[in-house]
Amino acid sequence: MIKILFVCHGNICRSPMAEFVMKDVVRQAGRADEFFIASAATSREQIGNPVYPPAWRKLLEHGIDPQGKKACQICSEDYDQYDLLIGMDQANLRNMKRICGGDPQGKIRRLLDFTSHSRDISDPWYTGDFQQTYLDVTAGCQALLACFAHSSKE
C-alpha cells in the first residue's frame, strides 16, 4: 500500500483538497485499494476545524465530498508512517522538514513538482481563487498517480 500525506499550512484548504481529489483520482483509476491518503497541517491554528467552506464548495462542484475531515497537524512520526509527504509550497516543505527532523529519505516533495510546471500552489485563503487551486491540485494529483503507474510497470 502506498501511503501519501498531503500537507499545507492549516489543513483546511489546499491539503484537504489534495487529499480528496487524490482519493477521487485513484478511485476513478480503479486503484483505490493500493493507496492510503490523508492530509495534515504544519501549524496548529486550525486543528479540529472542517474544510474551509469555499474549498468544500469547490470540491462539491466536482462531485467530491470532504465530509468528516477535521484539520490535524503533522508530527515527526508521520515521516516513518508515509511513503510521501507532499507540501503545497516551499514554506510547507521547510516546516515539514523542521517538524520531521529533516528528510533523509527524500520523501518530502511539493505537489506540482510531479508536473511539468513545477511551482508552489498559491494559498486560496489569501488569493480567494479556489478554482485555480482546484486546477493545480488536480493536475498535481493526476501527475502523481501517473508516476506510480510508470513505476509499477518497470
N, C-alpha and C positions, 0 to 999 in steps of 0.2 A: 504494500500500500504506500502510495506517495502522499506525504503529509506536507501541506502548504499553509503557512500563516501569513496573511496579508496584514500590513501594519501602516498606520498613519498616526497623526498627532493625537486625535481624540477618539477614534474608532466610532464615529457617528456619521461620517460622510464617505470618504474615499475607500477606506479599507473594508467597511461592510458592503459597499457597492461591489468591490472586487471579489469579496467572499461569495456573495450571492450570484454575481454574474458568472464567476468561475464554476460554481456548482451547477448553474444552468448550462453552461458550455459543455461541461463533461457529461451531464445528463443527456443532452442532445446528441452527443457523440457516442452514446451507449457505453460510457466508461466510468460512470459514477462510482461503481464498486471498487475502482482502482485508486480512488483519492479520498483523503480526509482533508477538508478545507475549513479554515477558521480565520478569524481576524482579531486584532488587538490594537491598543493604543500605546504610544510611548509616554504619554502623560497620564495623570490621574484626574484631570479636570472633568471628564465626562463619565467616569466609572458608574455603571448601573443605568445610564440613560439609554433610551432606544435610539434607533437610527433617526437622524435629523429629518423632520418632515419633508423638506424638498427632495432630499435624497431618496426617501421612502417612496414619494410620489413618482419620481423618475423611474425607479425600479418597477413599480406597479404598472406604469405606462407600457413596459415591455414584458408584462406577464410574470414578473419576478416578485415574490412576496417575502420580505425580510422579517416576517412575524417572529417575535420571541427574541430577537437579537438585542442584547444589552452590552454596552461598552465595557471592556475589560482591559487590563494592562498587561503588556508583555513582561515576562520575567526571565531571569537568566536560565532557568530550567528549560524554557521553550527552545533554546538553541539545540539541546540534545533531543528534544521530542519531535522536531520538524526537520524535513529534508531541505526545505527552502523557507526563508523568512524574507518576504518581499515588501519593501517600502515603496512609498509613492514619490518621495523626493529625497534630495541629498540630506536635508535636515533629519528626516526619519532615519536614514542609514547611519548617520553619526550617532543619534540617540540609541538606535538598536545595538550598535557596536559597543557603546558605553554600558548599556544595561546587560548585554550578554558577555561582557569581558573580552571583546574583540570578535574576530571572525576567522579563526584558524582553518576552518574547512571550506571557506568561500561560499557559505550558504546565504549570506545576506546580499540581496540584489535589489535593483529598482525595477518596477514592473515594465516600464517602457523600454528598458534595456533589452528585452526579448524581441522588440520590434526593430524595424529598420529606421525608426525615428526616435532614437534614444534621447530622453529628456525627462524632466520632472512632470508629474501630473499636478496642475495647479489646484489649490485647495478651494473648493466651491463655497466653503464657509465665508471666505473673503471675496472671491470673484463673483459669486452668485450664479455662475454658469454651470449648472448641473448637467446640462445637455453635453457640453464639451467634456466634462468629467466622465460621464457615462460612455461617450465615444472612445475616449482614451483608455478607460478601464476595459472596455470590451475588446479593443484592439490588442491590449496587453495580454488579456486572458486567452484570446484566440491564439496569439503567437506563443504563449507559454504552453498551451496544450499541444501545439504543433511541434514544439521542441521535444516533448515526451513521445509524440508519435514517431518522430525520426529516431530518437534514441532507442525505442523499443524494437525497431527494425534492424538495428545494427548488431 
